[in-house]
Amino acid sequence: MRAIDIRNKYLNFFERHNHKVIQGASLVPENDSSVLFTPAGMHPLTPYLVGEKHPEGTRLVDYQKCVRTIDIDAVGDTTHLTCFEMMGNWSLGDYFKEESIKMSFDFLTQELNIPLEKIFVTCFEGDSDCPKDEVSASIWREVGISDEHIYFFGKKENWWGPVGSTGPCGPDTEIFYDTGLEKCSGDCNPSCDCGKYVEIWNNVFMEFYKKEDGTYEELKQKNVDTGLGLERAAMTFQGKDSVFEIEIFKPIMDRLQELSGTRNK
């Protein structure tokens, strides 16, 4: 399935679920000096996550071009890119964990025909700032994910935001695809970076605001911010070993090899 087909299926699916398709923002943020480039799909929507009313309503879907350098040291492996396209569906004080998780599950299993046994998920294990997310785990069990495919991790793995030192943030549940490749000899799980498990979707439950003093306060509204990386999804569902092998990049990589004289070496 080509990347553009995945994108169109995504937009059409959420439009059928009463989401308004909105235009992605400029890669260079306007009237925002906090970042040089748009680093995530949620960044242009920050005002609406903290309570401002969006003109298109409370259910939105889009795709957003992003430039992210926080993990630039990983660029060049099989899954990381500096510039990429993030698809996202949004709830601005509308639905929350249950509907978000069930729609994600339905899209993957019904629209993209991903086998249930290929799906693994992670949830927030809880700390002094936020309790363990047993709610998300119970919803995953309800749709058919077994306990053996559900893992709990801390803030490093299962918490998103804020983009800067302050802003909206919250626990997340992440969805991984099992490639079936046994790549490490240890007790492999979705937190392992060996390549067996590829993160394809992140559902963030933005219910907190991180303040200047490092503490968290609850937002006036509970939001859902999701991200499905288009290039990574295309790589996974096309059975490729690297994002650079999908149709977006392969002609470029082939031409670079040709010009550099490194083809087949």
Secondary structure, DSSP 8 states (H G I E B T S, - for coil): --HHHHHHHHHHHHHHTT-EE-----SS-SS--S-SS--STTGGGHHHHTT---TT-SEEEEEEEEE--TTGGGTTSSS--SEEEEEEEEEESS--HHHHHHHHHHIIIIIS---GGGEEEEEE---SSS---HHHHHHHHHHT--GGGEEEE-HHHHEE--SSSSEEEEEEEEEEEE------SS---TT--SSSEEEEEEEEEEEEEE-TTS-EEEEEEEEEEEEEEHHHHHHHHTT-SSGGGSTTTHHHHHHHHHHHT-TT-
